Amino acid sequence: MAWANLGGVERSEAEAIYEAGKECCVEFILELAQALEQLTVANARLGERVGKLEEQTRQSSRNSSKPPSQDPPATRQQRRAEARAKAKEMLRKAGGQPGHRGSGRKFAPEDQLDEIVDHYPDSCHGCGHEFGMQERVPSHRFGRHQVADLPPTSVILTEHRTHRLRCLRCAAKTTGVLPGEIGCSAFGPRLAAAIVSMTARNRISRRDMTELARELFGISLSVGALDAICQRAAVALVAPHEQLVAAVLASPAVNLDETGWHTAGEGRTLWTATTPEAAIFRVAEDRHRDRLEELIGKDFEGIACSDRWWAYDHLDPCCRQVCWQHIYRDFRRHAEGLALQKAFGEQGLALTERLFSLWGAFGEHQDRTRLTDEMEPIQAELRELLEHAARKSKRTRLHRRFAANLLKIWPALFTFVTVEGVEPTNNAAERSLRGPVIYRKLSHGTRSDDGERFIERILSASVTCRLQHRSLFAYLVELFTAQARGDPHPALA
């Protein structure tokens, strides 16, 4: 006996089933139980899906890896409101605060001035007497106002002529040779360095660079000529880049990170390895473990500082430091949940804030023994929190995986406490990638393998010079000059 519409049985139909006998009633009840079981399973599946969707809607740049540009309008408004509320609490107005030390522009010393112009009054403001030339005597106390400006800028165009002479003794003809520092390029070291610097550091496109060269330097350059100059730089940077890679990978601690890239419209990944004084970049096919090993090698012996992306999972936790800023972000996401998940996230946020506070104090006192002692209570409380959350239970299903993953890499959470030169965040690598990310957004990546090699080497040179407080332009001038002369190329490491 089948009942097509179990949910719409009326009283008369129910009475008919009852009067039909025991077997009909049992069959009807079994069909009801089966339908109820199906509905229970479907309801559980839908509840889980709704939970995941609700969690996705709560994600923002504050609690996930999403960039701020993808935040919903409500999140952006919330962030701005919090910033305004914080400013009100601090009772600070925009700009310099009363009593702060000024940082105005200082006067250049007299030996650095190119010109001094004296200005005298034409007449006395009291009686109107007109001052003569003999009365214009420099005073001991005078007003000063310095103006910095650019002279009319133009390229110095030099023609080098190689003449041929006939020997009076043997009648042989000999042609003059260009000096080594001139080279075979039609563009000198300073012009080439300026073009490459503005292309890499200031992220000016090839086409915009042709317009800028014409307006700023008064020279016409084609897009092809500009690209040829960039390829000259890529060739000249081969040896310095190899030396830089060796120096970075020999460092006791390296910050690692990766971001998306594009080559000819296809997806790529831009990897970086950063130290306090240098950074290297590599364009690879993807974000997998093999690409990481291509960057740092299989036998890397230093401390790897990174986020918790799975490509780093094969690294020994004892030789690794994970980013606490990412952990803080994950705790915040859980703190925005419900019930036990919310309590777990709030406790984790409190512990993380205490950790950052102690690390900030360490920057002042530089006493590592004191830092170790002060971190012990935080480690004990965090361990207890994670172990309790990692237990298999329906109440912890939303955060137990996160807790278990942290326990799995426990030594990597506190490497910064005992190892010199290691920080609790991966901010160094993320700062190195900020410029390349903007470059990618403006240029849409690269077009060829040669373009990838140029990007790898010039970004490494640009970020390294910035970290070392060196002038990228000055370095490239020296590099192009050495390339033309055939001299050893200047090092970056």
C-alpha positions, 0 to 999 in steps of 0.5 A, spaced: 500 500 500 503 506 497 501 513 500 503 518 495 502 524 499 503 523 506 503 530 509 496 531 506 492 526 509 485 528 511 481 526 517 477 522 513 483 518 510 486 517 516 479 514 519 479 509 512 486 507 514 485 505 521 478 501 519 482 498 513 486 494 519 492 493 523 497 491 517 495 498 513 496 502 519 503 499 520 505 500 513 502 507 513 507 508 520 513 505 516 512 510 510 511 516 515 518 514 519 521 513 512 519 520 510 521 523 516 528 520 516 529 523 509 527 529 511 531 529 517 537 528 513 535 533 508 534 538 513 541 536 516 544 537 510 541 544 508 543 546 515 550 545 514 550 548 508 546 554 511 552 554 516 557 555 511 554 560 507 553 564 513 560 563 515 562 566 508 558 572 509 562 574 515 568 573 512 572 580 510 579 582 510 579 583 518 578 575 519 580 572 512 585 572 507 580 576 502 583 583 500 580 590 503 578 591 496 573 585 496 570 587 503 562 588 502 560 596 503 557 594 511 564 592 513 568 598 510 563 602 513 564 598 520 571 599 519 571 606 518 566 607 524 571 603 528 577 608 526 573 614 528 571 611 535 578 610 536 580 617 534 575 620 539 577 616 544 584 618 543 581 625 543 586 627 537 585 631 531 588 630 524 595 632 523 600 634 528 599 634 535 600 640 540 607 639 543 610 634 538 617 635 535 617 639 528 620 636 522 620 642 517 624 643 511 631 645 514 636 650 510 641 647 506 648 650 508 651 655 504 656 651 500 651 647 497 647 653 494 648 654 486 646 661 487 645 666 492 640 672 490 640 678 495 633 682 495 633 690 498 627 694 500 626 700 494 624 705 500 623 706 507 617 704 509 617 710 515 618 716 511 619 714 504 626 715 502 628 711 496 635 707 498 641 708 493 645 703 490 651 705 495 646 704 501 645 697 499 649 693 504 648 686 506 646 686 514 648 681 519 641 678 520 637 677 514 631 673 512 632 666 508 628 663 503 630 657 499 627 655 493 629 648 489 627 647 482 629 643 476 633 646 470 630 645 463 631 638 462 634 635 456 638 629 453 645 630 452 645 627 445 653 625 443 655 623 436 661 618 436 665 618 430 670 613 428 675 615 423 679 611 418 686 613 417 691 610 412 698 608 414 704 612 411 709 607 412 705 600 410 699 603 407 694 599 411 687 602 413 685 602 421 679 605 423 678 608 430 674 604 436 669 606 441 671 607 448 669 601 452 664 605 457 660 607 451 658 600 449 654 599 443 647 601 445 644 608 443 642 610 450 647 611 455 647 608 462 644 614 466 638 614 461 637 607 461 637 607 469 632 612 469 627 608 464 628 602 468 627 605 475 621 608 473 618 602 470 620 597 476 620 602 482 614 607 479 610 602 475 610 606 469 607 602 463 612 602 457 607 606 453 606 611 458 614 611 459 615 613 452 610 619 453 614 621 459 621 620 456 619 625 450 616 630 455 621 630 461 627 628 457 625 631 450 627 624 446 623 620 442 623 612 444 619 607 441 615 601 446 620 596 443 626 600 444 624 601 452 623 594 452 630 592 449 633 597 455 629 593 460 632 586 457 639 589 457 638 590 465 635 583 465 642 580 462 646 585 466 643 583 473 644 575 472 650 575 476 648 580 481 641 576 482 645 569 483 649 572 488 643 575 491 639 569 491 645 565 494 646 570 500 638 570 502 638 563 502 644 563 506 641 567 512 639 564 518 631 566 517 627 567 511 620 570 510 616 567 505 610 568 501 607 568 495 601 572 490 598 571 484 601 573 477 599 572 470 604 571 464 600 572 457 593 571 460 595 565 464 595 564 471 602 564 475 605 565 482 610 570 484 614 567 490 618 571 495 624 570 500 625 576 504 630 578 509 631 584 513 636 587 508 635 583 501 629 580 497 628 575 491 623 574 487 621 568 482 615 567 478 613 560 478 607 555 475 603 555 481 603 555 489 605 548 490 610 545 494 615 543 488 615 551 487 617 552 494 623 547 493 625 551 487 625 557 490 629 555 497 632 548 495 630 542 498 636 542 503 634 549 506 637 549 513 634 556 516 628 558 519 622 559 514 617 564 517 611 564 513 603 563 513 600 556 514 599 555 507 599 547 505 605 548 501 609 549 507 607 543 511 613 539 509 617 544 513 620 541 520 615 545 525 622 546 529 625 550 524 619 554 522 615 560 525 608 561 522 605 568 522 601 570 528 597 576 525 594 570 520 592 566 527 589 573 530 585 574 524 583 566 524 581 567 532 577 574 530 573 570 525 571 564 530 570 570 535 564 572 530 561 566 530 556 563 536 556 559 542 562 555 544 566 557 537 565 565 539 568 563 546 574 560 543 575 565 538 575 571 544 579 567 548 584 566 542 584 574 541 585 575 548 591 571 548 594 573 541 593 581 544 597 579 550 603 576 546 603 582 541 604 586 547 610 582 550 613 582 543 612 590 543 615 590 550 621 586 548 623 591 543 624 596 548 628 592 553 631 586 549 631 581 554 630 575 551 630 571 558 625 576 560 621 574 554 621 567 555 619 567 562 613 572 560 611 567 554 610 561 558 603 563 561 601 564 554 603 558 552 600 554 557 593 557 556 593 557 549 595 549 549 590 548 554 585 552 550 587 548 543 587 541 546 580 542 549 577 545 542 581 539 538 576 534 542 571 531 537 564 534 539 559 537 535 560 543 539 567 544 537 566 542 529 566 549 527 573 550 530 576 544 532 580 543 525 583 550 526 585 548 533 588 541 531 592 544 526 595 549 531 597 543 535 600 539 529 605 545 528 606 547 536 613 548 536 613 553 530 608 558 534 614 560 538 620 560 535 621 567 535 621 567 543 628 563 543 631 565 536 634 571 534 632 575 528 625 571 528 619 575 528 612 573 530 609 575 524 610 575 516 610 582 515 617 583 512 615 578 506 608 581 505 611 588 505 616 586 499 610 583 495 606 590 496 609 593 490 609 587 485 602 586 487 600 593 484 605 592 478 601 586 477 594 590 477 597 595 473 600 591 467 596 585 468 603 581 469 608 579 463 607 577 456 613 572 455 619 568 459 624 574 458 619 578 461 618 573 467 626 573 468 626 581 468 621 582 473 624 577 477 631 580 477 629 587 477 624 587 483 629 583 487 634 589 485 628 594 487 626 591 493 633 590 496 635 597 494 630 599 498 631 595 504 638 597 504 636 604 503 640 605 497 638 608 490 636 604 485 637 609 480 644 610 482 645 602 482 643 601 475 647 607 473 653 603 476 650 596 473 650 599 466 656 602 466 660 596 468 656 592 463 658 597 457 666 597 460 666 589 461 667 590 468 665 586 474 657 588 475 656 591 482 653 586 487 646 587 491 648 582 497 
